[in-house]
Amino acid sequence: MYICICNAIRENELRRVARHVSGDAEACYAALGKRPNCGSCLDDAEDVLFEERELGFQSAAAA
């Protein structure tokens, strides 16, 4: 699924970057060599980042 249509950023790409880049959606976009254009995706992107990082913290705590 695409999170950002303007930049063709897929959810799986954003999740991968979220594991390696701290910061907000704009920081993750920058790590992909992109930047927000219209900005309508940023709320959804932040939700994906939060979810991915939360899963990472739960996995680390279980280990």
C-alpha positions in Angstrom: 0.0 0.0 0.0 1.2 3.5 -0.7 1.5 5.9 2.2 2.7 8.8 0.1 1.3 9.0 -3.4 3.4 12.1 -4.3 6.7 10.3 -3.6 5.5 6.7 -4.2 6.5 5.7 -0.7 5.2 2.3 0.2 4.2 1.3 3.7 6.9 -1.5 3.8 9.6 1.1 2.9 8.5 3.4 5.6 8.4 0.6 8.2 11.9 -0.4 7.2 13.2 3.1 7.6 11.4 3.6 10.9 13.5 0.8 12.4 16.7 2.7 11.6 15.9 6.4 11.7 14.7 8.2 14.8 12.5 11.2 14.3 9.3 12.1 12.6 7.9 11.2 9.2 9.8 14.0 7.5 13.1 12.6 8.9 12.1 9.2 7.5 11.2 10.7 4.1 14.6 12.4 4.1 16.3 9.1 4.7 14.5 7.8 1.6 15.7 10.9 -0.4 12.2 12.4 -0.4 10.3 15.2 1.2 6.6 15.7 1.7 4.9 17.6 -1.1 1.2 18.0 -0.3 1.5 16.8 3.3 -1.8 14.9 3.3 0.1 11.6 4.1 1.9 12.8 7.2 -0.7 11.7 9.7 -0.9 8.2 8.2 2.9 8.1 8.0 3.2 9.1 11.7 0.8 6.3 12.6 2.9 3.7 10.7 6.1 5.0 12.4 4.5 4.8 15.8 3.2 1.3 15.2 6.4 0.0 13.8 8.5 1.4 16.6 6.0 0.1 19.2 6.3 -3.4 17.8 10.1 -3.1 17.9 10.1 -2.1 21.5 7.8 -4.9 22.4 10.0 -7.4 20.6 13.1 -6.1 22.3 11.4 -6.3 25.7 10.3 -9.9 25.1 13.8 -11.0 24.3 
